[in-house]
């Protein structure tokens, strides 16, 4: 089976769920606990979401997330994030925010910025410090989302260090979501 373009894959997924046989054994994380799991080659999974270079699948009745680096296991091309280097030799604030917008909650088809999970983002020379929260304090995917943020922001040119602090004050509420995100989720 040939690999598909990311654009074609997203167009297909916006229409319906898709049953996909795994082309190789792949590591995944259960949603919402974040517990690591291994899904064997040849197993059929239901692909339910493909956003931000990660894939949410249903396997044996459990939702799991597969990283974009493992997209080949699903028959897709891995999505690699890259940015042009700014001429001034400093991290670009717009690129940092673009990287943050590429991180999606595995259960909600909205990025973490539009969900209102990013409370602050500060750039000091080559260090980026981010305060973020979760939709629920006990969310097991918290560490996974933090790793996604660190990894994605870490590929922005001239960023040498990313520090993500999980904060829960003030508590997250849907009022923090953008109007577009609330509309996307049918909350208006």
C-alpha positions in Angstrom: 0.0 0.0 0.0 1.5 3.4 -1.0 2.0 6.1 1.6 -0.4 9.0 1.5 0.3 12.7 1.6 -0.5 14.5 4.9 -3.0 16.7 3.1 -4.9 13.7 1.6 -4.8 12.0 4.9 -6.4 15.0 6.7 -9.0 15.4 4.0 -10.0 11.8 4.4 -10.1 11.9 8.2 -12.3 15.0 8.1 -14.9 12.9 6.4 -14.9 9.6 8.3 -13.1 7.2 10.6 -10.8 4.7 8.9 -9.8 1.2 9.8 -6.0 0.8 9.2 -3.8 -2.3 9.6 -0.5 -1.5 11.2 2.5 -2.1 8.9 4.8 -2.6 11.9 4.7 -2.9 15.7 4.4 0.6 17.2 4.6 2.2 20.6 1.6 4.3 21.6 0.2 6.0 24.7 -3.2 5.2 26.1 -5.6 8.1 26.4 -6.3 9.6 28.9 -3.9 7.9 31.2 -0.7 8.3 29.1 0.3 4.7 29.9 2.7 3.3 27.3 1.4 0.4 25.2 2.6 -1.6 22.2 0.4 -2.4 19.3 1.6 -5.3 17.2 2.1 -5.3 13.4 -0.9 -6.4 11.4 -3.3 -5.2 14.1 -6.3 -3.3 12.8 -6.9 0.1 14.5 -9.5 2.7 13.9 -7.9 6.0 13.1 -10.1 8.7 14.7 -7.9 11.9 14.6 -4.8 13.1 12.8 -3.8 16.5 13.9 -0.5 18.2 14.7 1.5 15.3 13.5 0.0 12.8 15.9 -2.6 10.1 15.4 -5.4 9.0 17.7 -6.5 5.4 17.2 -8.9 3.0 18.9 -7.3 -0.4 19.6 -9.1 -3.2 21.5 -11.7 -0.6 22.8 -9.0 1.8 24.1 -8.0 5.1 22.7 -4.3 5.5 22.0 -2.0 8.1 20.6 0.7 7.4 18.1 3.5 10.0 17.5 4.0 11.5 14.1 7.5 9.9 13.9 5.7 6.6 13.7 3.2 7.5 11.0 4.8 4.9 8.7 3.3 2.2 10.9 -0.1 3.5 9.8 1.0 3.8 6.1 1.5 7.6 6.2 4.5 9.8 5.8 6.0 11.0 9.1 5.3 14.7 9.6 8.5 16.5 10.4 8.3 20.1 11.8 10.9 22.5 10.5 11.3 26.3 10.4 13.5 28.7 8.4 16.2 30.4 10.5 15.4 34.0 11.2 18.1 36.5 9.9 18.5 38.1 13.4 19.9 34.8 14.9 17.2 34.9 17.7 14.2 32.6 18.3 11.1 33.9 16.5 8.1 34.4 18.7 5.7 33.7 15.8 7.5 30.3 15.2 7.3 29.4 18.9 3.5 30.1 18.8 3.3 28.1 15.5 5.0 25.2 17.2 2.6 25.4 20.2 -0.4 25.4 17.8 0.9 22.2 16.3 0.2 20.3 19.6 -3.3 18.8 19.9 -5.1 17.2 22.7 -5.6 13.6 21.7 -9.3 13.6 22.6 -10.2 17.0 21.4 -9.6 18.1 17.8 -8.3 21.6 18.8 -4.8 22.7 19.4 -3.6 23.6 22.9 -3.3 27.3 22.2 -6.9 27.6 21.0 -8.1 25.4 23.9 -6.6 28.1 26.2 -4.1 25.7 27.8 -1.1 28.1 27.3 -1.1 30.6 30.1 2.2 32.3 29.2 5.1 32.0 26.9 8.4 34.0 27.5 11.5 34.0 25.3 14.7 35.0 27.0 17.6 34.7 24.6 17.7 31.0 23.6 15.4 29.9 26.5 11.6 29.5 26.2 9.6 29.3 29.4 5.9 28.2 29.1 3.2 28.0 31.7 0.5 25.7 30.6 -2.4 23.9 32.2 -4.6 20.9 31.4 -8.4 20.7 30.9 -8.4 18.5 34.1 -5.7 18.4 36.8 -5.6 14.6 36.9 -5.2 14.2 33.1 -2.7 11.4 32.6 -1.8 12.8 29.2 -0.3 15.9 30.9 3.3 14.6 30.8 2.8 13.5 27.1 1.5 17.0 26.2 4.4 18.6 28.1 6.9 16.4 26.1 5.1 17.4 22.8 5.5 21.1 23.7 9.2 20.7 24.6 9.9 18.7 21.5 8.0 21.0 19.1 9.2 24.3 20.5 12.7 22.8 20.7 12.9 22.5 16.9 12.4 26.3 16.5 15.8 27.7 15.3 18.0 29.2 18.0 15.9 27.8 20.9 18.4 25.9 23.1 16.2 25.2 26.2 12.4 24.8 26.7 11.0 24.8 30.2 7.3 23.9 30.6 5.7 24.4 33.9 2.3 22.8 34.5 0.1 25.2 36.5 -3.4 24.9 37.8 -4.1 28.3 39.1 -6.3 29.7 37.7 -8.1 26.5 36.9 -8.9 26.0 33.2 -12.4 26.6 32.0 -14.0 26.6 28.6 -14.0 30.4 28.8 -10.3 30.3 28.0 -11.0 28.7 24.6 -11.0 30.9 21.5 -14.4 31.5 19.9 -13.2 29.4 16.9 -12.4 26.5 19.1 -15.8 26.7 20.9 -17.5 26.9 17.5 -15.5 23.9 16.2 -16.6 21.8 19.2 -20.2 23.0 18.9 -20.2 24.8 22.2 -22.0 27.9 20.9 
